[in-house]
Amino acid sequence: MVKNKYETVIVYSVKNGEESIKELVEKFKALIEANGTLESVDEWGVRRLAYPIDYQNEGYYVLYNFESAAEFPAELDRVIKITDGVLRSLIVKKS
């Protein structure tokens, strides 16, 4: 099976508190580990958004670097989109 390297940045909502953010970070860490190899998790912390999203001006940024099969990023994106507490996300294949 061919594995590709990916990185994804997820911006979590800060309005639900720190506990909620930690739970979401762990949820996606576990999901990636179950479907591939998690290389690193870089928590950038709370940053000001370029424009308000859902009336919020700040978000908690986390960068995940991982290696997985080509089918997994689509499933990861689907799970991200249906998860409450996620403002934005981006998944990029590294060359």
Jmol script that loads the backbone (N, CA, C; Angstrom):
load data "model"
ATOM      1  N   MET A   1       0.834  -1.179   0.000  1.00  0.00           N
ATOM      2  CA  MET A   1       0.000   0.000   0.000  1.00  0.00           C
ATOM      3  C   MET A   1       0.884   1.249   0.000  1.00  0.00           C
ATOM      4  N   VAL A   2       0.574   2.178  -0.870  1.00  0.00           N
ATOM      5  CA  VAL A   2       1.329   3.423  -0.980  1.00  0.00           C
ATOM      6  C   VAL A   2       0.856   4.397   0.088  1.00  0.00           C
ATOM      7  N   LYS A   3       1.807   4.955   0.812  1.00  0.00           N
ATOM      8  CA  LYS A   3       1.463   5.949   1.833  1.00  0.00           C
ATOM      9  C   LYS A   3       1.995   7.303   1.401  1.00  0.00           C
ATOM     10  N   ASN A   4       1.202   8.319   1.657  1.00  0.00           N
ATOM     11  CA  ASN A   4       1.586   9.688   1.335  1.00  0.00           C
ATOM     12  C   ASN A   4       1.705  10.497   2.617  1.00  0.00           C
ATOM     13  N   LYS A   5       2.477  11.576   2.531  1.00  0.00           N
ATOM     14  CA  LYS A   5       2.617  12.479   3.679  1.00  0.00           C
ATOM     15  C   LYS A   5       1.620  13.627   3.522  1.00  0.00           C
ATOM     16  N   TYR A   6       0.990  13.982   4.644  1.00  0.00           N
ATOM     17  CA  TYR A   6       0.004  15.060   4.661  1.00  0.00           C
ATOM     18  C   TYR A   6       0.242  15.954   5.859  1.00  0.00           C
ATOM     19  N   GLU A   7      -0.271  17.174   5.750  1.00  0.00           N
ATOM     20  CA  GLU A   7      -0.354  18.029   6.922  1.00  0.00           C
ATOM     21  C   GLU A   7      -1.729  18.673   6.913  1.00  0.00           C
ATOM     22  N   THR A   8      -2.271  18.818   8.100  1.00  0.00           N
ATOM     23  CA  THR A   8      -3.570  19.456   8.212  1.00  0.00           C
ATOM     24  C   THR A   8      -3.535  20.469   9.347  1.00  0.00           C
ATOM     25  N   VAL A   9      -4.142  21.611   9.106  1.00  0.00           N
ATOM     26  CA  VAL A   9      -4.293  22.632  10.126  1.00  0.00           C
ATOM     27  C   VAL A   9      -5.779  22.693  10.456  1.00  0.00           C
ATOM     28  N   ILE A  10      -6.087  22.601  11.737  1.00  0.00           N
ATOM     29  CA  ILE A  10      -7.469  22.698  12.180  1.00  0.00           C
ATOM     30  C   ILE A  10      -7.569  23.881  13.135  1.00  0.00           C
ATOM     31  N   VAL A  11      -8.573  24.725  12.921  1.00  0.00           N
ATOM     32  CA  VAL A  11      -8.822  25.872  13.794  1.00  0.00           C
ATOM     33  C   VAL A  11     -10.043  25.542  14.640  1.00  0.00           C
ATOM     34  N   TYR A  12      -9.818  25.439  15.944  1.00  0.00           N
ATOM     35  CA  TYR A  12     -10.901  25.113  16.875  1.00  0.00           C
ATOM     36  C   TYR A  12     -11.492  26.385  17.479  1.00  0.00           C
ATOM     37  N   SER A  13     -12.771  26.322  17.799  1.00  0.00           N
ATOM     38  CA  SER A  13     -13.463  27.423  18.459  1.00  0.00           C
ATOM     39  C   SER A  13     -12.970  27.543  19.898  1.00  0.00           C
ATOM     40  N   VAL A  14     -12.746  28.782  20.367  1.00  0.00           N
ATOM     41  CA  VAL A  14     -12.307  28.993  21.748  1.00  0.00           C
ATOM     42  C   VAL A  14     -13.482  29.271  22.683  1.00  0.00           C
ATOM     43  N   LYS A  15     -14.685  29.411  22.153  1.00  0.00           N
ATOM     44  CA  LYS A  15     -15.819  29.791  23.005  1.00  0.00           C
ATOM     45  C   LYS A  15     -16.275  28.676  23.933  1.00  0.00           C
ATOM     46  N   ASN A  16     -15.917  27.407  23.647  1.00  0.00           N
ATOM     47  CA  ASN A  16     -16.329  26.287  24.498  1.00  0.00           C
ATOM     48  C   ASN A  16     -15.338  25.982  25.607  1.00  0.00           C
ATOM     49  N   GLY A  17     -14.239  26.687  25.659  1.00  0.00           N
ATOM     50  CA  GLY A  17     -13.268  26.514  26.735  1.00  0.00           C
ATOM     51  C   GLY A  17     -12.118  25.597  26.388  1.00  0.00           C
ATOM     52  N   GLU A  18     -11.118  25.599  27.301  1.00  0.00           N
ATOM     53  CA  GLU A  18      -9.889  24.836  27.094  1.00  0.00           C
ATOM     54  C   GLU A  18     -10.106  23.332  27.083  1.00  0.00           C
ATOM     55  N   GLU A  19     -10.995  22.845  27.947  1.00  0.00           N
ATOM     56  CA  GLU A  19     -11.258  21.402  28.021  1.00  0.00           C
ATOM     57  C   GLU A  19     -11.785  20.874  26.690  1.00  0.00           C
ATOM     58  N   SER A  20     -12.696  21.619  26.096  1.00  0.00           N
ATOM     59  CA  SER A  20     -13.277  21.226  24.812  1.00  0.00           C
ATOM     60  C   SER A  20     -12.203  21.156  23.730  1.00  0.00           C
ATOM     61  N   ILE A  21     -11.308  22.125  23.729  1.00  0.00           N
ATOM     62  CA  ILE A  21     -10.224  22.158  22.744  1.00  0.00           C
ATOM     63  C   ILE A  21      -9.314  20.946  22.927  1.00  0.00           C
ATOM     64  N   LYS A  22      -8.932  20.650  24.174  1.00  0.00           N
ATOM     65  CA  LYS A  22      -8.051  19.504  24.445  1.00  0.00           C
ATOM     66  C   LYS A  22      -8.703  18.193  24.008  1.00  0.00           C
ATOM     67  N   GLU A  23     -10.015  18.054  24.235  1.00  0.00           N
ATOM     68  CA  GLU A  23     -10.733  16.846  23.815  1.00  0.00           C
ATOM     69  C   GLU A  23     -10.705  16.695  22.299  1.00  0.00           C
ATOM     70  N   LEU A  24     -10.924  17.811  21.572  1.00  0.00           N
ATOM     71  CA  LEU A  24     -10.920  17.757  20.114  1.00  0.00           C
ATOM     72  C   LEU A  24      -9.528  17.449  19.570  1.00  0.00           C
ATOM     73  N   VAL A  25      -8.484  18.047  20.166  1.00  0.00           N
ATOM     74  CA  VAL A  25      -7.109  17.773  19.735  1.00  0.00           C
ATOM     75  C   VAL A  25      -6.818  16.283  19.897  1.00  0.00           C
ATOM     76  N   GLU A  26      -7.201  15.712  21.037  1.00  0.00           N
ATOM     77  CA  GLU A  26      -6.974  14.286  21.291  1.00  0.00           C
ATOM     78  C   GLU A  26      -7.815  13.409  20.359  1.00  0.00           C
ATOM     79  N   LYS A  27      -9.043  13.835  20.084  1.00  0.00           N
ATOM     80  CA  LYS A  27      -9.932  13.065  19.197  1.00  0.00           C
ATOM     81  C   LYS A  27      -9.295  12.899  17.815  1.00  0.00           C
ATOM     82  N   PHE A  28      -8.817  14.010  17.249  1.00  0.00           N
ATOM     83  CA  PHE A  28      -8.230  13.942  15.908  1.00  0.00           C
ATOM     84  C   PHE A  28      -6.860  13.272  15.927  1.00  0.00           C
ATOM     85  N   LYS A  29      -6.116  13.405  17.033  1.00  0.00           N
ATOM     86  CA  LYS A  29      -4.843  12.706  17.159  1.00  0.00           C
ATOM     87  C   LYS A  29      -5.089  11.198  17.121  1.00  0.00           C
ATOM     88  N   ALA A  30      -6.089  10.740  17.866  1.00  0.00           N
ATOM     89  CA  ALA A  30      -6.410   9.310  17.904  1.00  0.00           C
ATOM     90  C   ALA A  30      -6.919   8.818  16.555  1.00  0.00           C
ATOM     91  N   LEU A  31      -7.738   9.618  15.875  1.00  0.00           N
ATOM     92  CA  LEU A  31      -8.266   9.241  14.563  1.00  0.00           C
ATOM     93  C   LEU A  31      -7.137   9.073  13.551  1.00  0.00           C
ATOM     94  N   ILE A  32      -6.186   9.997  13.555  1.00  0.00           N
ATOM     95  CA  ILE A  32      -5.052   9.921  12.624  1.00  0.00           C
ATOM     96  C   ILE A  32      -4.178   8.710  12.958  1.00  0.00           C
ATOM     97  N   GLU A  33      -3.914   8.488  14.244  1.00  0.00           N
ATOM     98  CA  GLU A  33      -3.082   7.347  14.642  1.00  0.00           C
ATOM     99  C   GLU A  33      -3.729   6.016  14.283  1.00  0.00           C
ATOM    100  N   ALA A  34      -5.055   5.961  14.317  1.00  0.00           N
ATOM    101  CA  ALA A  34      -5.764   4.716  13.983  1.00  0.00           C
ATOM    102  C   ALA A  34      -5.720   4.412  12.490  1.00  0.00           C
ATOM    103  N   ASN A  35      -5.512   5.439  11.669  1.00  0.00           N
ATOM    104  CA  ASN A  35      -5.548   5.261  10.216  1.00  0.00           C
ATOM    105  C   ASN A  35      -4.227   5.551   9.521  1.00  0.00           C
ATOM    106  N   GLY A  36      -3.191   5.848  10.276  1.00  0.00           N
ATOM    107  CA  GLY A  36      -1.910   6.170   9.666  1.00  0.00           C
ATOM    108  C   GLY A  36      -0.845   6.356  10.724  1.00  0.00           C
ATOM    109  N   THR A  37       0.206   7.058  10.365  1.00  0.00           N
ATOM    110  CA  THR A  37       1.311   7.318  11.278  1.00  0.00           C
ATOM    111  C   THR A  37       1.370   8.806  11.571  1.00  0.00           C
ATOM    112  N   LEU A  38       1.130   9.169  12.815  1.00  0.00           N
ATOM    113  CA  LEU A  38       1.189  10.578  13.227  1.00  0.00           C
ATOM    114  C   LEU A  38       2.647  10.938  13.472  1.00  0.00           C
ATOM    115  N   GLU A  39       3.154  11.912  12.716  1.00  0.00           N
ATOM    116  CA  GLU A  39       4.556  12.293  12.846  1.00  0.00           C
ATOM    117  C   GLU A  39       4.752  13.380  13.884  1.00  0.00           C
ATOM    118  N   SER A  40       3.845  14.383  13.896  1.00  0.00           N
ATOM    119  CA  SER A  40       3.962  15.454  14.888  1.00  0.00           C
ATOM    120  C   SER A  40       2.643  16.198  15.037  1.00  0.00           C
ATOM    121  N   VAL A  41       2.481  16.792  16.207  1.00  0.00           N
ATOM    122  CA  VAL A  41       1.346  17.664  16.492  1.00  0.00           C
ATOM    123  C   VAL A  41       1.931  18.955  17.031  1.00  0.00           C
ATOM    124  N   ASP A  42       1.678  20.054  16.344  1.00  0.00           N
ATOM    125  CA  ASP A  42       2.217  21.353  16.739  1.00  0.00           C
ATOM    126  C   ASP A  42       1.054  22.264  17.102  1.00  0.00           C
ATOM    127  N   GLU A  43       0.897  22.532  18.397  1.00  0.00           N
ATOM    128  CA  GLU A  43      -0.191  23.403  18.844  1.00  0.00           C
ATOM    129  C   GLU A  43       0.298  24.843  18.814  1.00  0.00           C
ATOM    130  N   TRP A  44      -0.280  25.629  17.912  1.00  0.00           N
ATOM    131  CA  TRP A  44       0.113  27.024  17.770  1.00  0.00           C
ATOM    132  C   TRP A  44      -0.579  27.916  18.787  1.00  0.00           C
ATOM    133  N   GLY A  45      -1.670  27.442  19.358  1.00  0.00           N
ATOM    134  CA  GLY A  45      -2.375  28.202  20.385  1.00  0.00           C
ATOM    135  C   GLY A  45      -3.423  29.146  19.799  1.00  0.00           C
ATOM    136  N   VAL A  46      -3.854  30.075  20.647  1.00  0.00           N
ATOM    137  CA  VAL A  46      -4.906  31.015  20.260  1.00  0.00           C
ATOM    138  C   VAL A  46      -4.314  32.116  19.404  1.00  0.00           C
ATOM    139  N   ARG A  47      -4.926  32.332  18.257  1.00  0.00           N
ATOM    140  CA  ARG A  47      -4.497  33.400  17.344  1.00  0.00           C
ATOM    141  C   ARG A  47      -5.711  34.165  16.847  1.00  0.00           C
ATOM    142  N   ARG A  48      -5.486  35.389  16.484  1.00  0.00           N
ATOM    143  CA  ARG A  48      -6.550  36.224  15.933  1.00  0.00           C
ATOM    144  C   ARG A  48      -6.833  35.772  14.496  1.00  0.00           C
ATOM    145  N   LEU A  49      -8.128  35.663  14.171  1.00  0.00           N
ATOM    146  CA  LEU A  49      -8.525  35.274  12.816  1.00  0.00           C
ATOM    147  C   LEU A  49      -8.447  36.484  11.880  1.00  0.00           C
ATOM    148  N   ALA A  50      -8.229  36.238  10.612  1.00  0.00           N
ATOM    149  CA  ALA A  50      -8.153  37.322   9.621  1.00  0.00           C
ATOM    150  C   ALA A  50      -9.506  37.999   9.451  1.00  0.00           C
ATOM    151  N   TYR A  51     -10.566  37.242   9.642  1.00  0.00           N
ATOM    152  CA  TYR A  51     -11.933  37.769   9.566  1.00  0.00           C
ATOM    153  C   TYR A  51     -12.800  36.943  10.502  1.00  0.00           C
ATOM    154  N   PRO A  52     -13.873  37.519  11.016  1.00  0.00           N
ATOM    155  CA  PRO A  52     -14.722  36.767  11.960  1.00  0.00           C
ATOM    156  C   PRO A  52     -15.368  35.541  11.294  1.00  0.00           C
ATOM    157  N   ILE A  53     -15.391  34.432  12.035  1.00  0.00           N
ATOM    158  CA  ILE A  53     -16.068  33.206  11.610  1.00  0.00           C
ATOM    159  C   ILE A  53     -17.084  32.888  12.702  1.00  0.00           C
ATOM    160  N   ASP A  54     -18.345  32.814  12.346  1.00  0.00           N
ATOM    161  CA  ASP A  54     -19.408  32.587  13.336  1.00  0.00           C
ATOM    162  C   ASP A  54     -19.307  33.581  14.489  1.00  0.00           C
ATOM    163  N   TYR A  55     -19.060  34.833  14.172  1.00  0.00           N
ATOM    164  CA  TYR A  55     -18.957  35.927  15.149  1.00  0.00           C
ATOM    165  C   TYR A  55     -17.807  35.748  16.134  1.00  0.00           C
ATOM    166  N   GLN A  56     -16.809  34.981  15.772  1.00  0.00           N
ATOM    167  CA  GLN A  56     -15.640  34.789  16.632  1.00  0.00           C
ATOM    168  C   GLN A  56     -14.417  35.407  15.966  1.00  0.00           C
ATOM    169  N   ASN A  57     -13.582  36.048  16.784  1.00  0.00           N
ATOM    170  CA  ASN A  57     -12.398  36.719  16.259  1.00  0.00           C
ATOM    171  C   ASN A  57     -11.103  35.965  16.553  1.00  0.00           C
ATOM    172  N   GLU A  58     -11.181  34.888  17.365  1.00  0.00           N
ATOM    173  CA  GLU A  58     -10.001  34.115  17.707  1.00  0.00           C
ATOM    174  C   GLU A  58     -10.268  32.625  17.524  1.00  0.00           C
ATOM    175  N   GLY A  59      -9.204  31.884  17.254  1.00  0.00           N
ATOM    176  CA  GLY A  59      -9.311  30.443  17.112  1.00  0.00           C
ATOM    177  C   GLY A  59      -8.056  29.784  17.648  1.00  0.00           C
ATOM    178  N   TYR A  60      -8.150  28.506  17.997  1.00  0.00           N
ATOM    179  CA  TYR A  60      -7.017  27.737  18.504  1.00  0.00           C
ATOM    180  C   TYR A  60      -6.493  26.874  17.363  1.00  0.00           C
ATOM    181  N   TYR A  61      -5.281  27.149  16.909  1.00  0.00           N
ATOM    182  CA  TYR A  61      -4.694  26.490  15.743  1.00  0.00           C
ATOM    183  C   TYR A  61      -3.857  25.274  16.149  1.00  0.00           C
ATOM    184  N   VAL A  62      -4.042  24.160  15.412  1.00  0.00           N
ATOM    185  CA  VAL A  62      -3.224  22.968  15.637  1.00  0.00           C
ATOM    186  C   VAL A  62      -2.808  22.407  14.278  1.00  0.00           C
ATOM    187  N   LEU A  63      -1.513  22.100  14.135  1.00  0.00           N
ATOM    188  CA  LEU A  63      -0.961  21.523  12.907  1.00  0.00           C
ATOM    189  C   LEU A  63      -0.625  20.059  13.163  1.00  0.00           C
ATOM    190  N   TYR A  64      -1.186  19.169  12.330  1.00  0.00           N
ATOM    191  CA  TYR A  64      -0.903  17.737  12.421  1.00  0.00           C
ATOM    192  C   TYR A  64      -0.117  17.325  11.174  1.00  0.00           C
ATOM    193  N   ASN A  65       1.006  16.639  11.352  1.00  0.00           N
ATOM    194  CA  ASN A  65       1.763  16.053  10.242  1.00  0.00           C
ATOM    195  C   ASN A  65       1.614  14.546  10.352  1.00  0.00           C
ATOM    196  N   PHE A  66       1.202  13.906   9.250  1.00  0.00           N
ATOM    197  CA  PHE A  66       0.988  12.462   9.314  1.00  0.00           C
ATOM    198  C   PHE A  66       1.215  11.815   7.959  1.00  0.00           C
ATOM    199  N   GLU A  67       1.304  10.487   8.000  1.00  0.00           N
ATOM    200  CA  GLU A  67       1.474   9.675   6.794  1.00  0.00           C
ATOM    201  C   GLU A  67       0.342   8.655   6.781  1.00  0.00           C
ATOM    202  N   SER A  68      -0.349   8.543   5.648  1.00  0.00           N
ATOM    203  CA  SER A  68      -1.472   7.597   5.577  1.00  0.00           C
ATOM    204  C   SER A  68      -1.730   7.193   4.134  1.00  0.00           C
ATOM    205  N   ALA A  69      -2.660   6.244   3.978  1.00  0.00           N
ATOM    206  CA  ALA A  69      -3.101   5.839   2.650  1.00  0.00           C
ATOM    207  C   ALA A  69      -3.854   6.996   2.001  1.00  0.00           C
ATOM    208  N   ALA A  70      -3.949   6.972   0.690  1.00  0.00           N
ATOM    209  CA  ALA A  70      -4.548   8.079  -0.066  1.00  0.00           C
ATOM    210  C   ALA A  70      -6.033   8.277   0.222  1.00  0.00           C
ATOM    211  N   GLU A  71      -6.732   7.245   0.721  1.00  0.00           N
ATOM    212  CA  GLU A  71      -8.169   7.354   0.960  1.00  0.00           C
ATOM    213  C   GLU A  71      -8.488   8.071   2.273  1.00  0.00           C
ATOM    214  N   PHE A  72      -7.573   8.069   3.231  1.00  0.00           N
ATOM    215  CA  PHE A  72      -7.875   8.583   4.564  1.00  0.00           C
ATOM    216  C   PHE A  72      -8.162  10.082   4.630  1.00  0.00           C
ATOM    217  N   PRO A  73      -7.433  10.962   3.922  1.00  0.00           N
ATOM    218  CA  PRO A  73      -7.729  12.394   4.049  1.00  0.00           C
ATOM    219  C   PRO A  73      -9.183  12.767   3.748  1.00  0.00           C
ATOM    220  N   ALA A  74      -9.830  12.079   2.828  1.00  0.00           N
ATOM    221  CA  ALA A  74     -11.239  12.359   2.530  1.00  0.00           C
ATOM    222  C   ALA A  74     -12.112  12.020   3.736  1.00  0.00           C
ATOM    223  N   GLU A  75     -11.822  10.914   4.388  1.00  0.00           N
ATOM    224  CA  GLU A  75     -12.564  10.523   5.591  1.00  0.00           C
ATOM    225  C   GLU A  75     -12.281  11.492   6.737  1.00  0.00           C
ATOM    226  N   LEU A  76     -11.036  11.905   6.892  1.00  0.00           N
ATOM    227  CA  LEU A  76     -10.672  12.879   7.918  1.00  0.00           C
ATOM    228  C   LEU A  76     -11.425  14.186   7.690  1.00  0.00           C
ATOM    229  N   ASP A  77     -11.468  14.644   6.453  1.00  0.00           N
ATOM    230  CA  ASP A  77     -12.188  15.874   6.117  1.00  0.00           C
ATOM    231  C   ASP A  77     -13.670  15.746   6.448  1.00  0.00           C
ATOM    232  N   ARG A  78     -14.261  14.585   6.171  1.00  0.00           N
ATOM    233  CA  ARG A  78     -15.677  14.364   6.466  1.00  0.00           C
ATOM    234  C   ARG A  78     -15.938  14.468   7.968  1.00  0.00           C
ATOM    235  N   VAL A  79     -15.072  13.845   8.762  1.00  0.00           N
ATOM    236  CA  VAL A  79     -15.233  13.872  10.213  1.00  0.00           C
ATOM    237  C   VAL A  79     -15.043  15.289  10.753  1.00  0.00           C
ATOM    238  N   ILE A  80     -14.069  16.007  10.213  1.00  0.00           N
ATOM    239  CA  ILE A  80     -13.834  17.393  10.642  1.00  0.00           C
ATOM    240  C   ILE A  80     -15.077  18.243  10.390  1.00  0.00           C
ATOM    241  N   LYS A  81     -15.674  18.083   9.216  1.00  0.00           N
ATOM    242  CA  LYS A  81     -16.825  18.919   8.848  1.00  0.00           C
ATOM    243  C   LYS A  81     -18.060  18.673   9.711  1.00  0.00           C
ATOM    244  N   ILE A  82     -18.208  17.458  10.263  1.00  0.00           N
ATOM    245  CA  ILE A  82     -19.393  17.181  11.071  1.00  0.00           C
ATOM    246  C   ILE A  82     -19.130  17.342  12.572  1.00  0.00           C
ATOM    247  N   THR A  83     -17.934  17.799  12.938  1.00  0.00           N
ATOM    248  CA  THR A  83     -17.571  17.964  14.346  1.00  0.00           C
ATOM    249  C   THR A  83     -17.851  19.390  14.809  1.00  0.00           C
ATOM    250  N   ASP A  84     -18.646  19.502  15.868  1.00  0.00           N
ATOM    251  CA  ASP A  84     -18.890  20.819  16.462  1.00  0.00           C
ATOM    252  C   ASP A  84     -17.615  21.302  17.133  1.00  0.00           C
ATOM    253  N   GLY A  85     -17.357  22.595  17.063  1.00  0.00           N
ATOM    254  CA  GLY A  85     -16.169  23.156  17.690  1.00  0.00           C
ATOM    255  C   GLY A  85     -15.025  23.391  16.730  1.00  0.00           C
ATOM    256  N   VAL A  86     -15.198  22.992  15.465  1.00  0.00           N
ATOM    257  CA  VAL A  86     -14.166  23.235  14.455  1.00  0.00           C
ATOM    258  C   VAL A  86     -14.625  24.399  13.579  1.00  0.00           C
ATOM    259  N   LEU A  87     -13.790  25.439  13.501  1.00  0.00           N
ATOM    260  CA  LEU A  87     -14.126  26.598  12.673  1.00  0.00           C
ATOM    261  C   LEU A  87     -13.686  26.408  11.229  1.00  0.00           C
ATOM    262  N   ARG A  88     -12.441  25.993  11.037  1.00  0.00           N
ATOM    263  CA  ARG A  88     -11.897  25.802   9.693  1.00  0.00           C
ATOM    264  C   ARG A  88     -10.859  24.700   9.714  1.00  0.00           C
ATOM    265  N   SER A  89     -10.577  24.140   8.519  1.00  0.00           N
ATOM    266  CA  SER A  89      -9.520  23.130   8.404  1.00  0.00           C
ATOM    267  C   SER A  89      -8.969  23.143   6.985  1.00  0.00           C
ATOM    268  N   LEU A  90      -7.762  22.608   6.859  1.00  0.00           N
ATOM    269  CA  LEU A  90      -7.118  22.492   5.561  1.00  0.00           C
ATOM    270  C   LEU A  90      -6.219  21.267   5.601  1.00  0.00           C
ATOM    271  N   ILE A  91      -6.387  20.388   4.603  1.00  0.00           N
ATOM    272  CA  ILE A  91      -5.549  19.197   4.497  1.00  0.00           C
ATOM    273  C   ILE A  91      -4.751  19.322   3.202  1.00  0.00           C
ATOM    274  N   VAL A  92      -3.429  19.193   3.319  1.00  0.00           N
ATOM    275  CA  VAL A  92      -2.531  19.362   2.168  1.00  0.00           C
ATOM    276  C   VAL A  92      -1.631  18.148   2.047  1.00  0.00           C
ATOM    277  N   LYS A  93      -1.503  17.636   0.815  1.00  0.00           N
ATOM    278  CA  LYS A  93      -0.563  16.544   0.543  1.00  0.00           C
ATOM    279  C   LYS A  93       0.822  17.146   0.335  1.00  0.00           C
ATOM    280  N   LYS A  94       1.794  16.630   1.056  1.00  0.00           N
ATOM    281  CA  LYS A  94       3.168  17.108   0.903  1.00  0.00           C
ATOM    282  C   LYS A  94       3.840  16.312  -0.215  1.00  0.00           C
ATOM    283  N   SER A  95       4.703  16.969  -0.976  1.00  0.00           N
ATOM    284  CA  SER A  95       5.366  16.257  -2.079  1.00  0.00           C
ATOM    285  C   SER A  95       6.678  15.664  -1.640  1.00  0.00           C
TER     286      SER A  95
END
end "model"
wireframe off; spacefill off
backbone 0.3
color backbone group
